């Protein structure tokens, strides 16, 4: 049990001090921090999962996983919060929880597609997106596509890889992706633009390399 006076004191702390004390194993501060940011984590998880199990994992367990990742490595992610950058703690937690949810959705999806794990399923998905190229281009197009998807898999952030898969393999509209991931539509459109630019740059580099005699 946390004494009422200690909890009241912790609730009055500014965000940065509260985070530091909570991560320092102050029980009152930990409880006050849970009260302060817990609703935003819960809202983000429920928005992303629509209150339904994610790969057989219920929303409550998903929320627990997001909490664990938020507090991992001595709260490394939480310690990045800096009010001087102009974002409120609620906005910061909402952003980080969204990134963690994107990671979890991608991991659960990969696990479902290929229990062995890893992100090689993204390469398989790339091939599935173009199942029947022209006979005279089968080998060349497969190699080009594999190379492009390997490059994107290696260079995109987890959220970008997830948007890539949902856009070009699942063929979902940006607004639907935004709804499923709890992102704004503008964020998804921004990722689509970045993905296209990255693909164009990679293809241009490959073309230049061939022309240059690589």
C-alpha positions in Angstrom: 0.0 0.0 0.0 1.1 3.5 -0.8 0.5 6.1 2.0 -2.0 8.7 0.9 0.3 11.6 1.7 3.1 10.2 -0.3 0.8 9.6 -3.3 -0.6 13.1 -3.1 3.0 14.5 -3.0 3.9 12.4 -6.0 0.8 13.5 -8.0 1.9 17.1 -7.5 5.4 16.5 -9.1 6.3 17.9 -12.5 6.5 15.3 -15.3 10.3 15.0 -15.5 10.7 14.7 -11.7 7.9 12.2 -11.5 9.5 10.0 -14.3 12.9 10.1 -12.5 11.4 9.2 -9.2 9.2 6.4 -10.6 12.1 4.9 -12.4 14.1 5.2 -9.2 11.6 2.7 -7.7 9.6 5.2 -5.7 6.3 3.4 -5.3 4.2 6.5 -4.8 5.8 8.0 -7.9 5.3 4.8 -9.9 1.6 4.8 -9.0 1.2 8.5 -9.8 3.0 8.0 -13.2 0.7 5.1 -14.0 -2.3 7.3 -13.3 -0.9 10.1 -15.4 0.1 8.3 -18.5 -1.8 5.0 -18.3 -5.0 6.2 -19.9 -3.1 7.4 -23.0 -1.4 4.0 -23.4 -4.7 2.3 -22.9 -6.4 4.5 -25.5 -3.6 3.9 -28.0 -3.7 0.2 -27.6 -7.5 0.0 -27.9 -7.4 2.2 -30.9 -4.9 0.0 -32.7 -6.5 -3.3 -31.7 -10.1 -2.0 -31.7 -10.5 -3.8 -28.4 -10.0 -7.2 -30.0 -7.2 -9.8 -29.5 -4.0 -9.2 -31.5 -2.7 -12.6 -32.8 -4.5 -14.3 -29.9 -3.2 -11.8 -27.3 -5.9 -9.8 -25.5 -5.8 -6.0 -25.2 -4.9 -6.1 -21.5 -1.9 -8.3 -22.2 -0.9 -6.0 -25.2 -1.1 -3.0 -22.8 1.1 -4.8 -20.4 3.6 -5.5 -23.1 3.6 -1.9 -24.2 4.2 -0.9 -20.6 7.1 -3.3 -20.3 8.8 -2.0 -23.4 8.2 1.6 -22.3 10.0 0.8 -19.0 12.7 -1.4 -20.5 16.4 -0.5 -20.3 15.9 1.5 -17.1 13.1 3.5 -18.8 15.3 4.6 -21.6 12.3 5.7 -23.8 10.6 7.6 -21.0 13.8 9.4 -20.1 13.9 10.9 -23.6 10.9 13.1 -22.7 11.9 16.7 -22.6 9.2 19.3 -22.1 11.5 22.0 -23.6 10.9 20.4 -27.0 7.3 21.6 -26.8 5.5 18.3 -26.5 3.3 17.5 -23.5 4.0 14.2 -21.6 0.6 13.0 -22.9 1.6 13.7 -26.5 5.0 12.2 -26.0 3.6 9.0 -24.5 1.0 8.8 -27.2 3.7 9.0 -29.9 6.0 6.4 -28.2 3.1 4.0 -27.5 2.1 4.3 -31.2 5.6 3.3 -32.2 5.6 0.4 -29.8 2.2 -0.7 -31.0 3.4 -0.6 -34.6 6.4 -2.8 -33.6 4.1 -5.3 -31.8 1.6 -5.5 -34.7 4.5 -6.2 -37.1 6.0 -8.8 -34.8 2.7 -10.6 -34.2 2.0 -10.5 -38.0 5.4 -11.9 -38.8 5.0 -14.6 -36.2 1.7 -15.6 -37.6 3.0 -15.7 -41.2 6.2 -17.5 -40.2 6.5 -18.9 -36.7 10.3 -19.1 -37.1 10.3 -15.3 -36.6 12.5 -12.7 -38.3 11.6 -10.4 -41.1 12.2 -12.7 -44.0 8.4 -12.8 -44.3 8.6 -9.3 -45.7 10.7 -10.7 -48.6 8.1 -13.4 -49.2 5.4 -10.9 -49.2 7.2 -8.9 -51.8 7.2 -11.8 -54.1 3.5 -12.5 -53.4 2.7 -8.9 -54.3 3.8 -9.7 -57.9 2.8 -13.4 -58.4 2.9 -13.6 -62.2 5.5 -11.5 -64.0 6.0 -12.0 -67.7 7.8 -15.3 -68.5 10.8 -13.7 -70.0 11.3 -11.5 -66.9 10.6 -14.0 -64.1 14.1 -14.3 -62.8 15.2 -10.7 -63.3 12.0 -9.2 -61.8 12.2 -11.6 -58.8 15.8 -10.6 -58.1 15.0 -6.9 -58.5 12.0 -7.1 -56.3 13.8 -9.1 -53.6 16.7 -6.6 -53.6 14.4 -3.7 -53.3 12.4 -5.2 -50.4 15.6 -6.3 -48.6 16.8 -2.8 -48.9 13.6 -1.3 -47.6 13.5 -3.9 -44.8 17.0 -2.9 -43.7 16.6 0.8 -43.9 13.0 1.7 -42.9 11.9 2.2 -39.3 9.6 -0.5 -37.9 6.5 1.7 -38.5 7.6 2.2 -42.1 8.1 -1.5 -42.7 4.6 -2.1 -41.4 3.1 0.6 -43.6 5.0 -0.8 -46.5 3.5 -4.2 -46.0 0.0 -3.0 -45.5 0.1 -0.7 -48.5 1.7 -2.9 -51.1 1.0 -6.4 -49.9 -2.3 -6.2 -48.0 -3.4 -3.4 -50.5 -5.1 -1.4 -47.7 -6.0 2.3 -48.3 -4.0 4.8 -46.2 -7.0 5.8 -44.2 -7.7 2.2 -43.3 -4.0 1.8 -42.3 -4.2 4.9 -40.1 -7.3 3.6 -38.4 -5.8 0.2 -37.7 -2.5 1.5 -36.4 -3.9 4.5 -34.5 -1.9 6.9 -36.7 -3.1 10.1 -38.4 -3.8 9.7 -42.1 -1.1 12.3 -42.7 1.5 10.1 -41.0 0.6 7.2 -43.3 0.7 9.4 -46.4 4.1 10.7 -45.2 5.4 7.1 -44.9 4.1 6.3 -48.4 6.0 9.3 -49.8 9.2 8.3 -47.9 8.8 4.7 -49.1 8.4 5.7 -52.8 11.4 8.1 -52.5 13.5 5.4 -50.9 12.5 2.9 -53.6 13.3 5.4 -56.4 16.7 6.2 -54.9 17.6 2.6 -54.6 16.6 1.8 -58.2 18.5 4.8 -59.4 21.6 3.7 -57.5 21.2 0.2 -59.0 20.9 1.6 -62.5 23.9 3.9 -62.0 25.9 1.0 -60.7 25.1 -1.1 -63.8 25.9 1.8 -66.1 29.1 2.4 -64.2 30.2 -1.2 -64.7 29.7 -2.5 -61.1 
